[in-house]
Amino acid sequence: MDREKTFQDVMNELGKTKIVIVSTYLMLFSYFYNLPVMTYSVKGNNELRIFDFAGLVIMIFYFRNYNLLNGIISNTQVLRFLHQFLFYCNFMMIPTCVHAIIVDKPYWIFQSLLYLFHFWAFYIATIFLIIIIQDLKHLKRIVTCTLIFGCLCFLIVILQNFKLIPFLWNAEYERGYYGFLSGTLGPNKIVLGMTTLIVFVLAVGLVNEKRVQISKTLLITTIIISLITLILSGSRTSYVGLAVFLLYFFIRETGKFIITTIVLTVMMIGVSAVTPMLVEKIKEVYEVRVEKKIKSPNALQSARADELYEDLGSGRKELSMLYLKYLYDNPYIIPFGIGFNNRLDLISSAHNTYLSLINEVGLVGVFMYFRWLVGYLFVKMPNFPNMRMALKGLVISMLVTLFFGEQLYIYRVLFGLLGLFMFVTILLMSPIFLIKNENQQTA
C-alpha cells in the first residue's frame, strides 16, 4: 500500500508540473531534431542540443524527488535492470578518468561524463514519461507527437532527395559524412535508418490494435513514409533490423502480417505511380548501398553470410578483429572492462555493441546490459497482443543488429537514438503503467 501511495503521490505532484511536462515533450522533440542549438569549445567545436538543456531540468527534478522516483524504478523490472547498469557505468568512470590522466588526455574525462549524462537524462526522461502518461490525454498526445515528429522529419529527408530542401548541417559535417541527407537527424546513415525503423514499429504495433484511438490515417501515413525513408537511408544495419522485425511479425501474427502487407503494397504502388522519381531514387540507393558493394555476384542469391558480411560491413570485420585481438592480448580487461567510454587505445568503437561493452564494462556490464534488453521480452500484455508483438519484435531486431552497430549506446554520432528507443518501448508498454480501471482505455 505504501508503494502504491507513493506512486500516486509522484503522479499527482510531478505529473501536473508544467516544467516537467514541457521538458519531457522537449526530450521527445530532441530525438527528431538533432541540430545543435549552442556551440562551445573544449577540444575543437563542441555542440549542445535540446536534450542537453531539457535533460538537465529533468535531472534536477529527479534528484529533488529521488526516493519517490526510485520507488517507481524498483516496481518496473526493465527500469530496475537499466538503473543497475547505469550505476555500474558510474563506477566504471573511475578507470576511465585514471587512464585519461595517464595518457595525458584530460578532455576525455569531460567527454565521457557528457556521454554518461546523456545516458542518465534519456533514462530519467522515460521515468517522467511513465508519470505523465498516467493522464490518458498526455498519452494520446505524446504518441501523436511521436508519429507527427517522425513524419515531418522523414518528409524533410524525402524532399532533400528531390533537392527541394538543402543540407541542414554545417560544412564540417557535410565533408565528414559526404553530404548524406538526413534532415534534422544526425548525418549518419544508422541514425536515420534506426529512427525510421523505431517509428515504423510503433505505428505497426498501434495500427492493428482495436483499443487504440490514434488516427488510422496518421498511423498508415507514418508506416508508408517511415518505410520509404528507411530504404532511402541506405543503412544496411537498419535493413537487417527491418527484416528481423518483419520475420517476427510474420511468425507471431501471420494473418495480420499478410493483410498489412497487402494494404501497404497497394498503397506503395499508388505512391510510386504518383512519384515515379521516388522509385528511381530507391533503386539507386539500393544499387549503391547493396548491389555494388557485393564483390561476388552470386553471394546475395546464395545467401553466403561470410562473404556478404565482409562486402557490406564497411570495415566492421576488421574492427571486430582489432577488438578481439586487443582483448586476447589483454585478457584482464574481459571480466570488468577498462572503463566507461574508454577506447583511447583503440581510437574507434567496435561498431559492435557487445564487443564495445566487453572492452569498456566487461562481461559483468554485458550481462547487466543484456539482462535489461531481454527483460522487454518478458513483459506481459495479454489484452494488447499487437503492441506486445511490436515491442518484442523491436527488441529482437535490436539484439540482432547490435552485432553490427551501437545504436542503443551513447556515442556522439548516434545522438538521441537510445532515448527514442526507451520512449517508444514505454509507449508500447503503456497499458501496464495505467491505473487499473475497467473503463480505462489506452491512447
Secondary structure, 3 states (H helix, E strand, C coil): CHHHHHHHHHHHHHCCCHHHHHHHHHHHHHCCCCCCCEEECCCCCEEECHHHHHHHHHHHHHHHCHHHHHHHHHCCHHHHHHHHHHHHHHHCHHHHHHHHHHCCCCHHHHHHHHHHHHHHHHHHHHHHHHHHCCCHHHHHHHHHHHHHHHHHHHHHHHHHHCCCCCCCCCHHHHHHCCCCCCCCCCCCHHHHHHHHHHHHHHHHHHHCCCCCCCCHHHHHHHHHHHHHHHHHHCCHHHHHHHHHHHHHHHHHCHHHHHHHHHHHHHHHHHHHHHCHHHHHHHHHHHHHHCHHHCCCCCHHHHCCHHHHHHHHCCCHHHHHHHHHHHHHHCCCHHHHCCCCCCCCCCCCCCCCHHHHHHHHHHHHHHHHHHHHHHHHHHCCCCCCHHHHHHHHHHHHHHHHHCCCCCCCCCCHHHCCHHHHHHHHHHHHCHHHHCCCCCCCCCC
